[in-house]
Amino acid sequence: MRILFPATDRVHRARQQILLRELQKHFEVDIVEYPKKYQDILNNVSDIANYFRKIITNNKYDLLILRGDRYEVLPIGMIASYRGIRIAHIEGGDVSGAIDNKVRKALTALSDIHFSTNKESYTRLINMGTDPDWTFNFGSLDVEYAKTIKNLCQFYGNYIVMCHHAMPGEDPELIEKIIREEFKGDVFVIKSNSDNGTPYGTEEYTPEAYIDLIAHAKCLVGNSSSFLKEASAFGTPVVNIGSRQNNRLKPSNVKDVPFDEYQIRQVFKMQLAMTYKPSLVYYQEGVSLKIVEKIKQFLNGKY
């Protein structure tokens, strides 16, 4: 049997590498990367739809695996559905404060088998009407991947990592200003996406180096979902700012703060003094193996 995994970003492929290796032991797996650089959302959606339409039309697939809630994967799911290809969706049932909510729910509606990352999301999926026999909570593949990264020793000493994706009314320059005024050390400003405006920051790392970076930081500041999920494996203190991650499950090392200068400053200073143990809210042992076993059952007609 043949499976398609569209990798619209190199990070998506890296975070799912354990799952993909396990799937390749049992299936023919096509990992197809979208080759073009980011233009803008509307042009990307149109181009991605045409790019993957040709691939899906010219090949026979038994299953499409879609990850997350990015707008890039929605047109691929629509095309596969109209071609009669069954879909497995990873990370359904989450909620946030961005338009990704709508994309995620649409992907859930298009999909046939669902793998949530936590108990809250699993319950939401069931309440949305997904088939209980094919809806599972096995934990986060992102966290499983993060826990496999060895100590690369690329980053050490006192430093802060900032990553703030553009949201209306939230100025990343103010966040960086607060960090540099309150912290006398290195500040790594990770390049954000540009879904809602211009990217902020310039620094980019390989997926492995990025995990090493957030694992050893004094504090993480911004609104990246990786600060909630991957960072939970290490207990790194997090200041989660603004509305982007509203209602998403937060481990104990994450402190929410509205986009308000005084409150950001106070919570940041508090988190600098804190230490946390790793959290298990997004982690379970053997998540990739469990997902592969269910996909084998699903494709072999045991449903």
Buried (B, 14 or more C-beta within 10 A) or exposed (E): BEBBBBBBBEBBBBBBBBBBEBBEEBBEBEBBEBEEEEEEBEEBBEBBBEBBBEBBEEEEBBBBBBBBBBBBBBBBBBBBBEEEBBBBBBBBBBBBBBEBBEBBBBBBBBBBBBBBBBEBBBBBBBEBEBEEEBBBBBBBBBBBBBBEBEEBEEBEEEBBBBBBBBBEEBBBEBBBEBBEEBBEEEBBBBEBBBBBBEBBBEBEBEBBEBBBBBBBBBBBBBBBBBBBBBBBBBBBBBBBBBBBBBEBBBBEBBBBBEBEEEBBBEBBBBBBEEEBEBBBBBBBEBBBEBBBBBBBEBBEEEE
